[in-house]
Amino acid sequence: MLVAAATTVVALQPGSSGTTPDAAEVARIRALTAATYSPAVADLQTAIRVALASDDWPDDLSPGVDAAIVEDDVPADVAPCGQIGDADVAGCTWGPEDATRHAVVVGDSISLSYVVTLRDTLPDGWSLTALGAFGCAFTDKVRAHPDHAIVDGCEHRKEQAVDAIRALRPDVLVVANMYVPRPVIGKRVPMTPEEWRTSTATELAPLRPVVGRLVLLAPPPSDVDVADCWSRVAAPADCEGRVTTSWAAMAAAEAALAADLGATYVDSRDWFCAEGRCPAFVGTTPVKNDLVHMTQAYQRAIEPAVAERLAELGVYGPSAASGSPRPSRTPPPRPTDPGRAPAAAAS
């Protein structure tokens, strides 16, 4: 089953104050999004559109952009799960010991950046296992990466993930990889969207009989690296991204693959962008810490919208119709966290 998020255009206009939208403008935006989107996505879309209409960074941005840029991509309890060594199924599973339903998420660093969002929004009686690895896309090809340890170990790690999926036979398998074009080992030009579709199909097709629902979850649109655009004198517009034609082509290829495999494609654009424009902050939260990865705070901020969308699509079945996440099981990162994820985590 192919299901993509439908988006209706809601006109964006500058705030009448010239800096941030005033109360009347926010009310106008809220009314339009409420008429277009489901409740949690409407709330997020309102915040996204207010951010896009703002000329100034929020005074209470948390974490600050400087802190966000050096923040680890994922929380401390998730980071070890993504190292390129042996997969730790038991140590990377969350949920009740007596869980009767099981979900697995696999892919590169994008899959790891969705772990917190997915585990905090699991329905009752479900557990989640993270089998993704930094820099190691879940396709049948190994993509080029500056870390040779990742290139050398990716194939073995994918084999371990496949073995674990066959053993677990999950009710839901979520696959999430970045769409940033990269060449495969031995080639100089990036994979085309059609090559990506074929390579991913080759990896996933043999697993189709051993999983219940297969979900292809799109990454955040990637255009502007906040580390490159940010400075003390930068305006929010300097760090505003777009849904690029490259990202859209990869999304179309993956959506077509979902149709081929009888899977569900989940379009992420409504969680990050409005009308193809993607702000660097939403509310008081920075969205990304680099080109592609969400900040830890934004991973939690999108939980209601993600839960609502997955419930609408019936990802966890008709008995899991509620889209309200439980309180986050992941503590907020300390503002003084000294560094990014380890070198092996860059992907």
PLY file of the C-alpha trace (Angstrom):
ply
format ascii 1.0
element vertex 347
property float x
property float y
property float z
element edge 346
property int vertex1
property int vertex2
end_header
0.00 0.00 0.00
1.42 3.35 -1.04
0.29 6.25 1.10
2.00 9.63 0.98
1.15 12.70 2.99
-1.07 15.03 1.02
-0.29 18.72 1.26
-2.60 21.56 0.31
-1.00 24.94 -0.33
-1.67 27.53 2.37
-0.37 30.94 1.38
2.51 32.29 3.43
2.67 36.00 4.05
5.16 38.12 5.98
4.25 39.13 9.50
2.71 42.58 9.75
5.23 43.56 12.43
8.14 43.08 10.03
9.95 40.83 12.53
7.60 38.12 13.71
3.93 37.54 12.84
1.53 39.33 15.16
-1.39 37.62 16.89
-3.78 38.27 14.02
-1.39 36.77 11.48
-0.77 33.72 13.66
-4.54 33.26 14.01
-4.92 33.44 10.22
-2.20 30.84 9.72
-3.71 28.61 12.40
-7.16 28.75 10.83
-5.82 27.78 7.43
-3.67 24.91 8.70
-6.52 23.62 10.86
-8.69 23.42 7.75
-6.00 21.57 5.82
-4.21 19.17 8.15
-4.96 16.75 10.95
-4.68 18.38 14.41
-1.09 17.59 15.42
0.31 18.24 11.95
-1.72 21.47 11.82
-0.10 22.63 15.06
3.35 21.85 13.67
2.58 23.46 10.32
1.41 26.59 12.09
4.72 26.80 13.96
6.68 26.12 10.75
4.83 28.87 8.88
5.23 31.36 11.71
8.97 30.63 11.68
9.14 31.18 7.93
7.42 34.54 8.34
9.81 35.64 11.09
12.79 37.91 10.50
14.47 37.26 13.86
15.72 34.25 15.77
13.76 33.56 18.98
15.40 34.95 22.09
14.64 31.69 23.92
15.90 29.29 21.24
16.77 26.03 23.01
19.31 24.77 22.46
21.03 27.75 20.91
22.33 27.28 17.38
25.95 27.15 18.55
25.08 24.38 21.01
22.95 22.54 18.46
25.77 22.44 15.91
28.10 20.60 18.30
25.41 18.39 19.79
25.48 14.62 19.27
23.07 13.49 16.56
21.33 11.02 18.88
21.04 10.49 22.66
23.71 8.58 24.55
21.60 5.43 24.85
21.02 5.30 21.06
24.52 6.18 19.81
26.16 2.80 20.62
23.45 1.04 18.60
24.64 2.76 15.44
28.33 1.93 15.61
29.55 -0.16 12.71
30.55 -3.15 14.88
28.27 -6.05 15.76
24.58 -5.31 16.15
23.33 -5.42 19.76
19.73 -6.55 19.47
19.05 -6.87 23.20
20.80 -3.61 24.13
19.04 -1.69 21.37
15.49 -2.80 22.13
13.08 -0.64 24.12
9.64 -1.43 25.44
8.03 -3.87 27.87
9.66 -7.28 28.28
6.27 -8.88 27.69
5.59 -6.90 24.50
3.32 -8.80 22.14
4.08 -6.72 19.06
7.45 -5.69 17.72
8.81 -2.97 15.44
12.30 -2.69 13.96
13.90 0.41 12.47
16.87 0.04 10.12
18.89 2.25 7.78
21.72 4.74 8.10
22.02 7.62 10.58
18.58 8.86 9.57
17.03 5.70 11.01
18.88 6.35 14.27
17.66 9.94 14.37
14.07 8.64 14.26
14.56 6.16 17.13
13.54 8.55 19.90
10.52 9.74 17.94
9.37 6.19 17.22
9.99 4.68 20.64
8.25 7.54 22.46
5.15 7.07 20.30
4.86 3.28 20.38
1.39 2.02 21.21
0.97 0.00 24.39
2.28 -3.55 24.14
4.90 -2.73 21.49
8.69 -2.80 21.57
11.19 -1.23 19.19
14.61 -2.49 18.08
17.14 -0.22 16.34
19.35 -2.03 13.82
20.57 0.94 11.79
24.22 1.96 11.53
25.86 5.34 11.01
26.88 5.80 7.37
25.52 2.41 6.29
22.42 2.73 4.11
20.14 -0.30 4.02
20.58 -1.02 0.31
22.44 -3.80 -1.46
25.25 -1.39 -2.39
27.80 0.18 -0.05
27.95 3.92 -0.60
31.14 5.92 -0.40
31.95 7.40 2.99
34.98 9.31 4.31
35.34 6.85 7.20
36.99 3.70 5.83
35.89 1.68 8.86
32.28 2.30 7.89
32.91 1.29 4.29
34.76 -1.86 5.37
32.18 -2.89 7.97
28.90 -1.88 6.34
28.27 -5.10 4.43
28.78 -7.26 7.51
26.56 -4.99 9.58
23.77 -5.21 7.00
24.06 -9.00 7.03
23.65 -8.94 10.80
20.61 -6.69 10.49
19.04 -9.02 7.93
19.67 -12.04 10.18
18.13 -10.23 13.14
15.07 -9.21 11.14
14.57 -12.79 9.99
14.83 -13.99 13.58
12.55 -11.30 15.04
9.93 -11.43 12.26
8.72 -7.95 13.27
5.16 -6.79 12.92
6.50 -3.52 11.49
9.81 -2.84 9.74
10.66 0.84 9.29
13.43 1.71 6.81
14.90 5.21 6.78
17.94 6.36 4.79
19.20 9.79 3.81
18.52 11.04 0.30
21.81 12.91 -0.09
23.27 11.63 -3.40
26.44 9.59 -2.95
28.34 7.24 -5.27
28.66 3.57 -4.48
32.10 2.12 -3.90
34.02 1.90 -7.16
32.08 4.65 -8.94
32.55 8.39 -9.12
29.05 9.60 -9.84
26.20 9.48 -7.29
23.50 6.87 -7.56
20.53 7.98 -9.62
17.08 7.78 -8.02
16.29 4.74 -10.18
19.55 3.02 -9.14
18.66 3.82 -5.52
15.20 2.30 -5.99
16.64 -0.88 -7.51
19.35 -1.23 -4.87
16.90 -0.76 -2.02
14.44 -3.19 -3.58
17.16 -5.84 -3.85
17.86 -5.50 -0.12
14.23 -5.43 1.01
12.42 -7.85 -1.30
13.81 -11.02 0.36
12.64 -9.72 3.76
9.09 -9.03 2.66
7.77 -12.50 3.65
9.13 -12.25 7.22
7.78 -8.82 8.19
4.24 -7.65 8.72
3.99 -4.06 7.54
6.91 -2.52 5.69
7.28 1.25 6.10
9.62 3.47 4.08
10.10 6.64 6.14
11.48 9.67 4.32
14.36 11.67 5.82
14.15 15.41 6.44
14.64 17.46 3.27
18.30 18.46 3.04
19.48 21.68 1.45
21.29 24.08 3.81
23.88 23.03 6.41
23.20 25.13 9.48
26.89 24.97 10.39
27.68 26.80 7.13
24.93 29.42 7.20
24.90 30.32 10.90
26.69 33.33 12.34
25.87 35.93 14.97
24.68 38.28 12.21
22.83 35.65 10.13
19.10 36.09 9.65
16.76 33.09 9.77
16.32 33.42 6.00
20.05 32.79 5.55
19.54 29.28 6.97
16.22 28.57 5.29
16.28 25.46 3.13
14.20 24.20 0.25
12.83 20.87 -0.83
15.35 20.32 -3.61
14.63 18.63 -6.91
17.18 15.97 -5.94
15.36 15.20 -2.69
11.99 15.16 -4.47
13.32 12.76 -7.11
14.59 10.37 -4.44
11.27 10.64 -2.62
9.38 9.80 -5.80
11.63 6.80 -6.41
11.15 5.51 -2.86
7.39 6.07 -3.02
7.31 4.04 -6.24
9.35 1.33 -4.53
6.83 1.25 -1.70
4.10 0.61 -4.25
6.16 -2.18 -5.80
6.68 -3.88 -2.43
3.20 -3.38 -1.04
4.71 -1.08 1.57
3.69 2.23 3.12
5.63 5.34 2.16
5.61 8.12 4.77
6.40 11.56 3.39
8.20 13.70 5.99
7.87 17.11 4.36
4.97 18.34 6.50
7.11 17.89 9.63
9.87 20.18 8.36
8.66 22.44 5.55
5.74 24.42 4.18
5.28 25.08 0.47
8.76 23.75 -0.19
10.43 26.10 2.32
12.10 24.70 5.42
12.97 26.94 8.39
16.04 26.53 10.57
13.93 26.70 13.73
10.34 25.87 14.63
8.87 27.48 17.73
11.90 27.78 19.97
13.64 24.65 18.68
16.46 24.45 16.10
15.51 21.88 13.48
18.92 20.51 12.43
22.51 20.43 13.59
23.98 19.95 10.10
22.71 19.32 6.58
20.45 16.36 7.29
20.19 15.44 10.98
17.52 16.67 13.36
18.54 18.12 16.69
17.62 15.92 19.62
15.08 18.52 20.72
13.36 18.48 17.32
13.24 14.67 17.34
10.95 15.07 20.35
9.12 18.12 18.99
7.71 16.20 16.00
6.48 13.26 18.09
2.77 14.26 18.11
2.72 14.84 14.34
4.58 11.62 13.57
2.39 9.58 15.91
-0.72 11.05 14.35
0.46 10.32 10.82
1.47 6.74 11.56
-1.90 6.17 13.25
-3.72 7.60 10.22
-1.82 5.19 8.00
-2.60 2.25 10.29
1.07 1.42 10.69
0.54 -0.24 14.05
-2.87 -1.61 13.15
-6.44 -0.43 13.84
-6.09 -1.00 17.59
-3.41 1.72 17.76
-5.56 4.58 16.57
-4.43 7.10 19.15
-1.91 9.64 17.89
-0.89 10.99 21.30
2.67 10.18 22.35
3.54 9.29 25.91
6.00 11.56 27.73
9.48 11.26 26.23
11.63 8.50 27.68
14.69 10.42 26.55
15.94 13.25 28.76
16.75 16.52 26.97
20.44 16.85 26.06
22.53 18.99 28.39
23.33 22.38 26.82
26.96 21.82 27.72
27.31 18.51 25.85
30.85 18.90 24.51
30.74 17.35 21.08
29.09 15.74 18.11
28.63 12.03 17.63
31.89 10.10 17.23
33.62 10.23 13.85
32.09 6.90 12.90
28.67 8.48 13.34
29.07 11.09 10.64
26.85 10.08 7.76
0 1
1 2
2 3
3 4
4 5
5 6
6 7
7 8
8 9
9 10
10 11
11 12
12 13
13 14
14 15
15 16
16 17
17 18
18 19
19 20
20 21
21 22
22 23
23 24
24 25
25 26
26 27
27 28
28 29
29 30
30 31
31 32
32 33
33 34
34 35
35 36
36 37
37 38
38 39
39 40
40 41
41 42
42 43
43 44
44 45
45 46
46 47
47 48
48 49
49 50
50 51
51 52
52 53
53 54
54 55
55 56
56 57
57 58
58 59
59 60
60 61
61 62
62 63
63 64
64 65
65 66
66 67
67 68
68 69
69 70
70 71
71 72
72 73
73 74
74 75
75 76
76 77
77 78
78 79
79 80
80 81
81 82
82 83
83 84
84 85
85 86
86 87
87 88
88 89
89 90
90 91
91 92
92 93
93 94
94 95
95 96
96 97
97 98
98 99
99 100
100 101
101 102
102 103
103 104
104 105
105 106
106 107
107 108
108 109
109 110
110 111
111 112
112 113
113 114
114 115
115 116
116 117
117 118
118 119
119 120
120 121
121 122
122 123
123 124
124 125
125 126
126 127
127 128
128 129
129 130
130 131
131 132
132 133
133 134
134 135
135 136
136 137
137 138
138 139
139 140
140 141
141 142
142 143
143 144
144 145
145 146
146 147
147 148
148 149
149 150
150 151
151 152
152 153
153 154
154 155
155 156
156 157
157 158
158 159
159 160
160 161
161 162
162 163
163 164
164 165
165 166
166 167
167 168
168 169
169 170
170 171
171 172
172 173
173 174
174 175
175 176
176 177
177 178
178 179
179 180
180 181
181 182
182 183
183 184
184 185
185 186
186 187
187 188
188 189
189 190
190 191
191 192
192 193
193 194
194 195
195 196
196 197
197 198
198 199
199 200
200 201
201 202
202 203
203 204
204 205
205 206
206 207
207 208
208 209
209 210
210 211
211 212
212 213
213 214
214 215
215 216
216 217
217 218
218 219
219 220
220 221
221 222
222 223
223 224
224 225
225 226
226 227
227 228
228 229
229 230
230 231
231 232
232 233
233 234
234 235
235 236
236 237
237 238
238 239
239 240
240 241
241 242
242 243
243 244
244 245
245 246
246 247
247 248
248 249
249 250
250 251
251 252
252 253
253 254
254 255
255 256
256 257
257 258
258 259
259 260
260 261
261 262
262 263
263 264
264 265
265 266
266 267
267 268
268 269
269 270
270 271
271 272
272 273
273 274
274 275
275 276
276 277
277 278
278 279
279 280
280 281
281 282
282 283
283 284
284 285
285 286
286 287
287 288
288 289
289 290
290 291
291 292
292 293
293 294
294 295
295 296
296 297
297 298
298 299
299 300
300 301
301 302
302 303
303 304
304 305
305 306
306 307
307 308
308 309
309 310
310 311
311 312
312 313
313 314
314 315
315 316
316 317
317 318
318 319
319 320
320 321
321 322
322 323
323 324
324 325
325 326
326 327
327 328
328 329
329 330
330 331
331 332
332 333
333 334
334 335
335 336
336 337
337 338
338 339
339 340
340 341
341 342
342 343
343 344
344 345
345 346
